[in-house]
Amino acid sequence: MRPPHAARRPGRDGRGGFAVPVRVRTALPPLAVAVGGLAGAAYLWSRNPHLPGQALPFCPWRRVTGLQCPGCGGTRLAYDLLHGDVAAAWHDNAALLLALPLVALLYLTWLRHGLAGRSWRPVLGRAGTAAVLGAAAAWTLVRNLAL
């Protein structure tokens, strides 16, 4: 047993591993999301989801029901935005295109807090959750009834 005045070895967290600074620990998740997003964008750049036979994910909801979910068209939207075709992106999924600025704002807030060494998690509450679910349900109805 170590005497209480004995300092722990520098660079250790007291559990046998190396201590990770708080800033690094809180910044890693948003930075990992950015790296994953860039890797996905690089892969998607060379694939055209408008053509059959591409190695891309499919929507299980649409495959089972034949109906579009609120996120259907998201891969095509991302492809079209990567290639600068905003009109085609609007056609693919207008609701997701309109939501992108909010998603970007949430991500940048998460990143800013992470780089400052603080944890951050958005809190919707009951009203916010109801609004998001209601908008998703309304968009699902509108896009499936309009076809």
Chimera marker file (.cmm) of the C-alpha trace (Angstrom):
<marker_set name="trace">
<marker id="1" x="0.000" y="0.000" z="0.000" r="1" g="1" b="0" radius="0.5"/>
<marker id="2" x="1.313" y="3.438" z="-0.950" r="1" g="1" b="0" radius="0.5"/>
<marker id="3" x="1.563" y="6.124" z="1.672" r="1" g="1" b="0" radius="0.5"/>
<marker id="4" x="-0.986" y="8.931" z="1.176" r="1" g="1" b="0" radius="0.5"/>
<marker id="5" x="1.715" y="11.504" z="0.420" r="1" g="1" b="0" radius="0.5"/>
<marker id="6" x="3.137" y="9.502" z="-2.474" r="1" g="1" b="0" radius="0.5"/>
<marker id="7" x="2.129" y="11.096" z="-5.739" r="1" g="1" b="0" radius="0.5"/>
<marker id="8" x="0.818" y="9.027" z="-8.575" r="1" g="1" b="0" radius="0.5"/>
<marker id="9" x="3.109" y="8.621" z="-11.508" r="1" g="1" b="0" radius="0.5"/>
<marker id="10" x="2.729" y="11.464" z="-14.017" r="1" g="1" b="0" radius="0.5"/>
<marker id="11" x="0.606" y="10.649" z="-17.042" r="1" g="1" b="0" radius="0.5"/>
<marker id="12" x="-1.405" y="8.029" z="-15.267" r="1" g="1" b="0" radius="0.5"/>
<marker id="13" x="-5.071" y="8.150" z="-14.349" r="1" g="1" b="0" radius="0.5"/>
<marker id="14" x="-4.696" y="6.016" z="-11.240" r="1" g="1" b="0" radius="0.5"/>
<marker id="15" x="-6.312" y="3.000" z="-12.863" r="1" g="1" b="0" radius="0.5"/>
<marker id="16" x="-3.342" y="1.785" z="-14.852" r="1" g="1" b="0" radius="0.5"/>
<marker id="17" x="-4.139" y="3.725" z="-18.029" r="1" g="1" b="0" radius="0.5"/>
<marker id="18" x="-3.021" y="7.078" z="-19.290" r="1" g="1" b="0" radius="0.5"/>
<marker id="19" x="-5.053" y="10.133" z="-18.374" r="1" g="1" b="0" radius="0.5"/>
<marker id="20" x="-6.894" y="11.727" z="-21.277" r="1" g="1" b="0" radius="0.5"/>
<marker id="21" x="-7.313" y="15.480" z="-20.945" r="1" g="1" b="0" radius="0.5"/>
<marker id="22" x="-10.928" y="16.620" z="-20.665" r="1" g="1" b="0" radius="0.5"/>
<marker id="23" x="-10.696" y="18.724" z="-23.824" r="1" g="1" b="0" radius="0.5"/>
<marker id="24" x="-9.545" y="15.750" z="-25.845" r="1" g="1" b="0" radius="0.5"/>
<marker id="25" x="-12.158" y="13.451" z="-24.303" r="1" g="1" b="0" radius="0.5"/>
<marker id="26" x="-15.031" y="15.858" z="-25.038" r="1" g="1" b="0" radius="0.5"/>
<marker id="27" x="-13.776" y="16.861" z="-28.498" r="1" g="1" b="0" radius="0.5"/>
<marker id="28" x="-13.258" y="13.314" z="-29.795" r="1" g="1" b="0" radius="0.5"/>
<marker id="29" x="-16.921" y="12.383" z="-30.444" r="1" g="1" b="0" radius="0.5"/>
<marker id="30" x="-17.790" y="15.397" z="-32.643" r="1" g="1" b="0" radius="0.5"/>
<marker id="31" x="-14.436" y="15.141" z="-34.425" r="1" g="1" b="0" radius="0.5"/>
<marker id="32" x="-15.021" y="11.414" z="-35.022" r="1" g="1" b="0" radius="0.5"/>
<marker id="33" x="-18.435" y="12.238" z="-36.503" r="1" g="1" b="0" radius="0.5"/>
<marker id="34" x="-16.752" y="14.756" z="-38.834" r="1" g="1" b="0" radius="0.5"/>
<marker id="35" x="-14.151" y="12.188" z="-39.939" r="1" g="1" b="0" radius="0.5"/>
<marker id="36" x="-16.870" y="9.584" z="-40.510" r="1" g="1" b="0" radius="0.5"/>
<marker id="37" x="-18.961" y="12.085" z="-42.453" r="1" g="1" b="0" radius="0.5"/>
<marker id="38" x="-16.022" y="13.027" z="-44.651" r="1" g="1" b="0" radius="0.5"/>
<marker id="39" x="-15.241" y="9.353" z="-45.285" r="1" g="1" b="0" radius="0.5"/>
<marker id="40" x="-18.889" y="8.708" z="-46.170" r="1" g="1" b="0" radius="0.5"/>
<marker id="41" x="-18.960" y="11.743" z="-48.464" r="1" g="1" b="0" radius="0.5"/>
<marker id="42" x="-15.786" y="10.570" z="-50.205" r="1" g="1" b="0" radius="0.5"/>
<marker id="43" x="-17.351" y="7.146" z="-50.774" r="1" g="1" b="0" radius="0.5"/>
<marker id="44" x="-20.672" y="8.608" z="-51.908" r="1" g="1" b="0" radius="0.5"/>
<marker id="45" x="-18.943" y="10.986" z="-54.332" r="1" g="1" b="0" radius="0.5"/>
<marker id="46" x="-18.104" y="8.067" z="-56.633" r="1" g="1" b="0" radius="0.5"/>
<marker id="47" x="-21.460" y="6.273" z="-56.344" r="1" g="1" b="0" radius="0.5"/>
<marker id="48" x="-24.655" y="7.437" z="-58.004" r="1" g="1" b="0" radius="0.5"/>
<marker id="49" x="-27.653" y="6.414" z="-55.891" r="1" g="1" b="0" radius="0.5"/>
<marker id="50" x="-29.964" y="7.366" z="-58.782" r="1" g="1" b="0" radius="0.5"/>
<marker id="51" x="-28.651" y="4.326" z="-60.679" r="1" g="1" b="0" radius="0.5"/>
<marker id="52" x="-29.368" y="0.691" z="-59.760" r="1" g="1" b="0" radius="0.5"/>
<marker id="53" x="-26.651" y="-1.655" z="-58.567" r="1" g="1" b="0" radius="0.5"/>
<marker id="54" x="-24.707" y="0.780" z="-56.394" r="1" g="1" b="0" radius="0.5"/>
<marker id="55" x="-23.241" y="-0.493" z="-53.115" r="1" g="1" b="0" radius="0.5"/>
<marker id="56" x="-25.318" y="1.804" z="-50.919" r="1" g="1" b="0" radius="0.5"/>
<marker id="57" x="-27.712" y="1.296" z="-47.976" r="1" g="1" b="0" radius="0.5"/>
<marker id="58" x="-31.413" y="0.836" z="-48.560" r="1" g="1" b="0" radius="0.5"/>
<marker id="59" x="-34.429" y="1.884" z="-46.495" r="1" g="1" b="0" radius="0.5"/>
<marker id="60" x="-35.896" y="-1.155" z="-44.711" r="1" g="1" b="0" radius="0.5"/>
<marker id="61" x="-39.217" y="0.659" z="-44.162" r="1" g="1" b="0" radius="0.5"/>
<marker id="62" x="-39.610" y="1.288" z="-47.891" r="1" g="1" b="0" radius="0.5"/>
<marker id="63" x="-38.486" y="-2.235" z="-48.751" r="1" g="1" b="0" radius="0.5"/>
<marker id="64" x="-41.152" y="-3.747" z="-46.454" r="1" g="1" b="0" radius="0.5"/>
<marker id="65" x="-44.073" y="-1.322" z="-46.967" r="1" g="1" b="0" radius="0.5"/>
<marker id="66" x="-43.364" y="0.346" z="-50.304" r="1" g="1" b="0" radius="0.5"/>
<marker id="67" x="-43.858" y="3.712" z="-48.589" r="1" g="1" b="0" radius="0.5"/>
<marker id="68" x="-41.232" y="6.398" z="-48.101" r="1" g="1" b="0" radius="0.5"/>
<marker id="69" x="-40.105" y="7.150" z="-44.566" r="1" g="1" b="0" radius="0.5"/>
<marker id="70" x="-39.166" y="10.707" z="-43.504" r="1" g="1" b="0" radius="0.5"/>
<marker id="71" x="-35.503" y="10.005" z="-44.307" r="1" g="1" b="0" radius="0.5"/>
<marker id="72" x="-35.991" y="8.316" z="-47.689" r="1" g="1" b="0" radius="0.5"/>
<marker id="73" x="-33.985" y="10.115" z="-50.308" r="1" g="1" b="0" radius="0.5"/>
<marker id="74" x="-31.320" y="11.230" z="-47.842" r="1" g="1" b="0" radius="0.5"/>
<marker id="75" x="-28.537" y="9.389" z="-49.653" r="1" g="1" b="0" radius="0.5"/>
<marker id="76" x="-29.638" y="10.801" z="-53.007" r="1" g="1" b="0" radius="0.5"/>
<marker id="77" x="-29.911" y="14.264" z="-51.391" r="1" g="1" b="0" radius="0.5"/>
<marker id="78" x="-26.344" y="14.036" z="-50.071" r="1" g="1" b="0" radius="0.5"/>
<marker id="79" x="-25.067" y="12.874" z="-53.455" r="1" g="1" b="0" radius="0.5"/>
<marker id="80" x="-26.827" y="15.722" z="-55.246" r="1" g="1" b="0" radius="0.5"/>
<marker id="81" x="-25.530" y="18.309" z="-52.766" r="1" g="1" b="0" radius="0.5"/>
<marker id="82" x="-21.988" y="16.943" z="-53.136" r="1" g="1" b="0" radius="0.5"/>
<marker id="83" x="-22.344" y="17.498" z="-56.875" r="1" g="1" b="0" radius="0.5"/>
<marker id="84" x="-23.914" y="20.956" z="-56.490" r="1" g="1" b="0" radius="0.5"/>
<marker id="85" x="-27.421" y="20.069" z="-57.689" r="1" g="1" b="0" radius="0.5"/>
<marker id="86" x="-29.693" y="21.746" z="-55.133" r="1" g="1" b="0" radius="0.5"/>
<marker id="87" x="-32.821" y="21.344" z="-57.300" r="1" g="1" b="0" radius="0.5"/>
<marker id="88" x="-32.374" y="17.570" z="-57.439" r="1" g="1" b="0" radius="0.5"/>
<marker id="89" x="-31.656" y="17.531" z="-53.689" r="1" g="1" b="0" radius="0.5"/>
<marker id="90" x="-34.941" y="19.386" z="-53.099" r="1" g="1" b="0" radius="0.5"/>
<marker id="91" x="-36.749" y="16.760" z="-55.167" r="1" g="1" b="0" radius="0.5"/>
<marker id="92" x="-35.104" y="13.916" z="-53.243" r="1" g="1" b="0" radius="0.5"/>
<marker id="93" x="-36.174" y="15.087" z="-49.756" r="1" g="1" b="0" radius="0.5"/>
<marker id="94" x="-37.249" y="18.690" z="-49.216" r="1" g="1" b="0" radius="0.5"/>
<marker id="95" x="-37.752" y="18.296" z="-45.464" r="1" g="1" b="0" radius="0.5"/>
<marker id="96" x="-34.217" y="17.035" z="-44.883" r="1" g="1" b="0" radius="0.5"/>
<marker id="97" x="-32.823" y="19.813" z="-47.056" r="1" g="1" b="0" radius="0.5"/>
<marker id="98" x="-34.700" y="22.403" z="-44.987" r="1" g="1" b="0" radius="0.5"/>
<marker id="99" x="-33.472" y="20.763" z="-41.760" r="1" g="1" b="0" radius="0.5"/>
<marker id="100" x="-29.788" y="20.814" z="-42.757" r="1" g="1" b="0" radius="0.5"/>
<marker id="101" x="-29.061" y="24.298" z="-41.350" r="1" g="1" b="0" radius="0.5"/>
<marker id="102" x="-30.475" y="23.248" z="-37.961" r="1" g="1" b="0" radius="0.5"/>
<marker id="103" x="-28.459" y="20.022" z="-38.025" r="1" g="1" b="0" radius="0.5"/>
<marker id="104" x="-25.332" y="22.013" z="-38.897" r="1" g="1" b="0" radius="0.5"/>
<marker id="105" x="-26.012" y="24.447" z="-36.041" r="1" g="1" b="0" radius="0.5"/>
<marker id="106" x="-26.472" y="21.586" z="-33.563" r="1" g="1" b="0" radius="0.5"/>
<marker id="107" x="-23.269" y="19.929" z="-34.767" r="1" g="1" b="0" radius="0.5"/>
<marker id="108" x="-21.235" y="23.144" z="-34.567" r="1" g="1" b="0" radius="0.5"/>
<marker id="109" x="-22.548" y="23.797" z="-31.038" r="1" g="1" b="0" radius="0.5"/>
<marker id="110" x="-21.547" y="20.264" z="-30.022" r="1" g="1" b="0" radius="0.5"/>
<marker id="111" x="-18.106" y="20.749" z="-31.559" r="1" g="1" b="0" radius="0.5"/>
<marker id="112" x="-17.597" y="24.166" z="-29.923" r="1" g="1" b="0" radius="0.5"/>
<marker id="113" x="-18.488" y="22.784" z="-26.493" r="1" g="1" b="0" radius="0.5"/>
<marker id="114" x="-16.302" y="19.714" z="-27.053" r="1" g="1" b="0" radius="0.5"/>
<marker id="115" x="-13.280" y="21.794" z="-28.029" r="1" g="1" b="0" radius="0.5"/>
<marker id="116" x="-13.842" y="23.937" z="-24.923" r="1" g="1" b="0" radius="0.5"/>
<marker id="117" x="-13.737" y="20.822" z="-22.737" r="1" g="1" b="0" radius="0.5"/>
<marker id="118" x="-17.456" y="20.764" z="-21.934" r="1" g="1" b="0" radius="0.5"/>
<marker id="119" x="-19.988" y="18.027" z="-22.589" r="1" g="1" b="0" radius="0.5"/>
<marker id="120" x="-23.119" y="19.086" z="-24.438" r="1" g="1" b="0" radius="0.5"/>
<marker id="121" x="-26.331" y="17.332" z="-25.289" r="1" g="1" b="0" radius="0.5"/>
<marker id="122" x="-29.379" y="19.023" z="-26.835" r="1" g="1" b="0" radius="0.5"/>
<marker id="123" x="-32.534" y="18.737" z="-24.769" r="1" g="1" b="0" radius="0.5"/>
<marker id="124" x="-35.798" y="18.750" z="-26.708" r="1" g="1" b="0" radius="0.5"/>
<marker id="125" x="-38.265" y="18.232" z="-23.902" r="1" g="1" b="0" radius="0.5"/>
<marker id="126" x="-41.788" y="16.981" z="-24.480" r="1" g="1" b="0" radius="0.5"/>
<marker id="127" x="-42.862" y="19.836" z="-26.746" r="1" g="1" b="0" radius="0.5"/>
<marker id="128" x="-39.730" y="19.571" z="-28.892" r="1" g="1" b="0" radius="0.5"/>
<marker id="129" x="-40.030" y="15.814" z="-29.182" r="1" g="1" b="0" radius="0.5"/>
<marker id="130" x="-43.697" y="16.137" z="-30.145" r="1" g="1" b="0" radius="0.5"/>
<marker id="131" x="-42.817" y="18.780" z="-32.741" r="1" g="1" b="0" radius="0.5"/>
<marker id="132" x="-40.098" y="16.642" z="-34.336" r="1" g="1" b="0" radius="0.5"/>
<marker id="133" x="-42.252" y="13.495" z="-34.377" r="1" g="1" b="0" radius="0.5"/>
<marker id="134" x="-45.270" y="15.448" z="-35.651" r="1" g="1" b="0" radius="0.5"/>
<marker id="135" x="-43.244" y="17.029" z="-38.452" r="1" g="1" b="0" radius="0.5"/>
<marker id="136" x="-41.831" y="13.615" z="-39.420" r="1" g="1" b="0" radius="0.5"/>
<marker id="137" x="-45.310" y="12.057" z="-39.466" r="1" g="1" b="0" radius="0.5"/>
<marker id="138" x="-46.743" y="14.953" z="-41.471" r="1" g="1" b="0" radius="0.5"/>
<marker id="139" x="-43.882" y="14.796" z="-43.986" r="1" g="1" b="0" radius="0.5"/>
<marker id="140" x="-44.363" y="11.026" z="-44.331" r="1" g="1" b="0" radius="0.5"/>
<marker id="141" x="-48.074" y="11.486" z="-45.059" r="1" g="1" b="0" radius="0.5"/>
<marker id="142" x="-47.552" y="14.359" z="-47.481" r="1" g="1" b="0" radius="0.5"/>
<marker id="143" x="-44.867" y="12.662" z="-49.528" r="1" g="1" b="0" radius="0.5"/>
<marker id="144" x="-46.686" y="9.319" z="-49.733" r="1" g="1" b="0" radius="0.5"/>
<marker id="145" x="-50.103" y="10.775" z="-50.550" r="1" g="1" b="0" radius="0.5"/>
<marker id="146" x="-48.678" y="13.135" z="-53.189" r="1" g="1" b="0" radius="0.5"/>
<marker id="147" x="-47.211" y="10.261" z="-55.213" r="1" g="1" b="0" radius="0.5"/>
<link id1="1" id2="2" r="1" g="1" b="0" radius="0.2"/>
<link id1="2" id2="3" r="1" g="1" b="0" radius="0.2"/>
<link id1="3" id2="4" r="1" g="1" b="0" radius="0.2"/>
<link id1="4" id2="5" r="1" g="1" b="0" radius="0.2"/>
<link id1="5" id2="6" r="1" g="1" b="0" radius="0.2"/>
<link id1="6" id2="7" r="1" g="1" b="0" radius="0.2"/>
<link id1="7" id2="8" r="1" g="1" b="0" radius="0.2"/>
<link id1="8" id2="9" r="1" g="1" b="0" radius="0.2"/>
<link id1="9" id2="10" r="1" g="1" b="0" radius="0.2"/>
<link id1="10" id2="11" r="1" g="1" b="0" radius="0.2"/>
<link id1="11" id2="12" r="1" g="1" b="0" radius="0.2"/>
<link id1="12" id2="13" r="1" g="1" b="0" radius="0.2"/>
<link id1="13" id2="14" r="1" g="1" b="0" radius="0.2"/>
<link id1="14" id2="15" r="1" g="1" b="0" radius="0.2"/>
<link id1="15" id2="16" r="1" g="1" b="0" radius="0.2"/>
<link id1="16" id2="17" r="1" g="1" b="0" radius="0.2"/>
<link id1="17" id2="18" r="1" g="1" b="0" radius="0.2"/>
<link id1="18" id2="19" r="1" g="1" b="0" radius="0.2"/>
<link id1="19" id2="20" r="1" g="1" b="0" radius="0.2"/>
<link id1="20" id2="21" r="1" g="1" b="0" radius="0.2"/>
<link id1="21" id2="22" r="1" g="1" b="0" radius="0.2"/>
<link id1="22" id2="23" r="1" g="1" b="0" radius="0.2"/>
<link id1="23" id2="24" r="1" g="1" b="0" radius="0.2"/>
<link id1="24" id2="25" r="1" g="1" b="0" radius="0.2"/>
<link id1="25" id2="26" r="1" g="1" b="0" radius="0.2"/>
<link id1="26" id2="27" r="1" g="1" b="0" radius="0.2"/>
<link id1="27" id2="28" r="1" g="1" b="0" radius="0.2"/>
<link id1="28" id2="29" r="1" g="1" b="0" radius="0.2"/>
<link id1="29" id2="30" r="1" g="1" b="0" radius="0.2"/>
<link id1="30" id2="31" r="1" g="1" b="0" radius="0.2"/>
<link id1="31" id2="32" r="1" g="1" b="0" radius="0.2"/>
<link id1="32" id2="33" r="1" g="1" b="0" radius="0.2"/>
<link id1="33" id2="34" r="1" g="1" b="0" radius="0.2"/>
<link id1="34" id2="35" r="1" g="1" b="0" radius="0.2"/>
<link id1="35" id2="36" r="1" g="1" b="0" radius="0.2"/>
<link id1="36" id2="37" r="1" g="1" b="0" radius="0.2"/>
<link id1="37" id2="38" r="1" g="1" b="0" radius="0.2"/>
<link id1="38" id2="39" r="1" g="1" b="0" radius="0.2"/>
<link id1="39" id2="40" r="1" g="1" b="0" radius="0.2"/>
<link id1="40" id2="41" r="1" g="1" b="0" radius="0.2"/>
<link id1="41" id2="42" r="1" g="1" b="0" radius="0.2"/>
<link id1="42" id2="43" r="1" g="1" b="0" radius="0.2"/>
<link id1="43" id2="44" r="1" g="1" b="0" radius="0.2"/>
<link id1="44" id2="45" r="1" g="1" b="0" radius="0.2"/>
<link id1="45" id2="46" r="1" g="1" b="0" radius="0.2"/>
<link id1="46" id2="47" r="1" g="1" b="0" radius="0.2"/>
<link id1="47" id2="48" r="1" g="1" b="0" radius="0.2"/>
<link id1="48" id2="49" r="1" g="1" b="0" radius="0.2"/>
<link id1="49" id2="50" r="1" g="1" b="0" radius="0.2"/>
<link id1="50" id2="51" r="1" g="1" b="0" radius="0.2"/>
<link id1="51" id2="52" r="1" g="1" b="0" radius="0.2"/>
<link id1="52" id2="53" r="1" g="1" b="0" radius="0.2"/>
<link id1="53" id2="54" r="1" g="1" b="0" radius="0.2"/>
<link id1="54" id2="55" r="1" g="1" b="0" radius="0.2"/>
<link id1="55" id2="56" r="1" g="1" b="0" radius="0.2"/>
<link id1="56" id2="57" r="1" g="1" b="0" radius="0.2"/>
<link id1="57" id2="58" r="1" g="1" b="0" radius="0.2"/>
<link id1="58" id2="59" r="1" g="1" b="0" radius="0.2"/>
<link id1="59" id2="60" r="1" g="1" b="0" radius="0.2"/>
<link id1="60" id2="61" r="1" g="1" b="0" radius="0.2"/>
<link id1="61" id2="62" r="1" g="1" b="0" radius="0.2"/>
<link id1="62" id2="63" r="1" g="1" b="0" radius="0.2"/>
<link id1="63" id2="64" r="1" g="1" b="0" radius="0.2"/>
<link id1="64" id2="65" r="1" g="1" b="0" radius="0.2"/>
<link id1="65" id2="66" r="1" g="1" b="0" radius="0.2"/>
<link id1="66" id2="67" r="1" g="1" b="0" radius="0.2"/>
<link id1="67" id2="68" r="1" g="1" b="0" radius="0.2"/>
<link id1="68" id2="69" r="1" g="1" b="0" radius="0.2"/>
<link id1="69" id2="70" r="1" g="1" b="0" radius="0.2"/>
<link id1="70" id2="71" r="1" g="1" b="0" radius="0.2"/>
<link id1="71" id2="72" r="1" g="1" b="0" radius="0.2"/>
<link id1="72" id2="73" r="1" g="1" b="0" radius="0.2"/>
<link id1="73" id2="74" r="1" g="1" b="0" radius="0.2"/>
<link id1="74" id2="75" r="1" g="1" b="0" radius="0.2"/>
<link id1="75" id2="76" r="1" g="1" b="0" radius="0.2"/>
<link id1="76" id2="77" r="1" g="1" b="0" radius="0.2"/>
<link id1="77" id2="78" r="1" g="1" b="0" radius="0.2"/>
<link id1="78" id2="79" r="1" g="1" b="0" radius="0.2"/>
<link id1="79" id2="80" r="1" g="1" b="0" radius="0.2"/>
<link id1="80" id2="81" r="1" g="1" b="0" radius="0.2"/>
<link id1="81" id2="82" r="1" g="1" b="0" radius="0.2"/>
<link id1="82" id2="83" r="1" g="1" b="0" radius="0.2"/>
<link id1="83" id2="84" r="1" g="1" b="0" radius="0.2"/>
<link id1="84" id2="85" r="1" g="1" b="0" radius="0.2"/>
<link id1="85" id2="86" r="1" g="1" b="0" radius="0.2"/>
<link id1="86" id2="87" r="1" g="1" b="0" radius="0.2"/>
<link id1="87" id2="88" r="1" g="1" b="0" radius="0.2"/>
<link id1="88" id2="89" r="1" g="1" b="0" radius="0.2"/>
<link id1="89" id2="90" r="1" g="1" b="0" radius="0.2"/>
<link id1="90" id2="91" r="1" g="1" b="0" radius="0.2"/>
<link id1="91" id2="92" r="1" g="1" b="0" radius="0.2"/>
<link id1="92" id2="93" r="1" g="1" b="0" radius="0.2"/>
<link id1="93" id2="94" r="1" g="1" b="0" radius="0.2"/>
<link id1="94" id2="95" r="1" g="1" b="0" radius="0.2"/>
<link id1="95" id2="96" r="1" g="1" b="0" radius="0.2"/>
<link id1="96" id2="97" r="1" g="1" b="0" radius="0.2"/>
<link id1="97" id2="98" r="1" g="1" b="0" radius="0.2"/>
<link id1="98" id2="99" r="1" g="1" b="0" radius="0.2"/>
<link id1="99" id2="100" r="1" g="1" b="0" radius="0.2"/>
<link id1="100" id2="101" r="1" g="1" b="0" radius="0.2"/>
<link id1="101" id2="102" r="1" g="1" b="0" radius="0.2"/>
<link id1="102" id2="103" r="1" g="1" b="0" radius="0.2"/>
<link id1="103" id2="104" r="1" g="1" b="0" radius="0.2"/>
<link id1="104" id2="105" r="1" g="1" b="0" radius="0.2"/>
<link id1="105" id2="106" r="1" g="1" b="0" radius="0.2"/>
<link id1="106" id2="107" r="1" g="1" b="0" radius="0.2"/>
<link id1="107" id2="108" r="1" g="1" b="0" radius="0.2"/>
<link id1="108" id2="109" r="1" g="1" b="0" radius="0.2"/>
<link id1="109" id2="110" r="1" g="1" b="0" radius="0.2"/>
<link id1="110" id2="111" r="1" g="1" b="0" radius="0.2"/>
<link id1="111" id2="112" r="1" g="1" b="0" radius="0.2"/>
<link id1="112" id2="113" r="1" g="1" b="0" radius="0.2"/>
<link id1="113" id2="114" r="1" g="1" b="0" radius="0.2"/>
<link id1="114" id2="115" r="1" g="1" b="0" radius="0.2"/>
<link id1="115" id2="116" r="1" g="1" b="0" radius="0.2"/>
<link id1="116" id2="117" r="1" g="1" b="0" radius="0.2"/>
<link id1="117" id2="118" r="1" g="1" b="0" radius="0.2"/>
<link id1="118" id2="119" r="1" g="1" b="0" radius="0.2"/>
<link id1="119" id2="120" r="1" g="1" b="0" radius="0.2"/>
<link id1="120" id2="121" r="1" g="1" b="0" radius="0.2"/>
<link id1="121" id2="122" r="1" g="1" b="0" radius="0.2"/>
<link id1="122" id2="123" r="1" g="1" b="0" radius="0.2"/>
<link id1="123" id2="124" r="1" g="1" b="0" radius="0.2"/>
<link id1="124" id2="125" r="1" g="1" b="0" radius="0.2"/>
<link id1="125" id2="126" r="1" g="1" b="0" radius="0.2"/>
<link id1="126" id2="127" r="1" g="1" b="0" radius="0.2"/>
<link id1="127" id2="128" r="1" g="1" b="0" radius="0.2"/>
<link id1="128" id2="129" r="1" g="1" b="0" radius="0.2"/>
<link id1="129" id2="130" r="1" g="1" b="0" radius="0.2"/>
<link id1="130" id2="131" r="1" g="1" b="0" radius="0.2"/>
<link id1="131" id2="132" r="1" g="1" b="0" radius="0.2"/>
<link id1="132" id2="133" r="1" g="1" b="0" radius="0.2"/>
<link id1="133" id2="134" r="1" g="1" b="0" radius="0.2"/>
<link id1="134" id2="135" r="1" g="1" b="0" radius="0.2"/>
<link id1="135" id2="136" r="1" g="1" b="0" radius="0.2"/>
<link id1="136" id2="137" r="1" g="1" b="0" radius="0.2"/>
<link id1="137" id2="138" r="1" g="1" b="0" radius="0.2"/>
<link id1="138" id2="139" r="1" g="1" b="0" radius="0.2"/>
<link id1="139" id2="140" r="1" g="1" b="0" radius="0.2"/>
<link id1="140" id2="141" r="1" g="1" b="0" radius="0.2"/>
<link id1="141" id2="142" r="1" g="1" b="0" radius="0.2"/>
<link id1="142" id2="143" r="1" g="1" b="0" radius="0.2"/>
<link id1="143" id2="144" r="1" g="1" b="0" radius="0.2"/>
<link id1="144" id2="145" r="1" g="1" b="0" radius="0.2"/>
<link id1="145" id2="146" r="1" g="1" b="0" radius="0.2"/>
<link id1="146" id2="147" r="1" g="1" b="0" radius="0.2"/>
</marker_set>
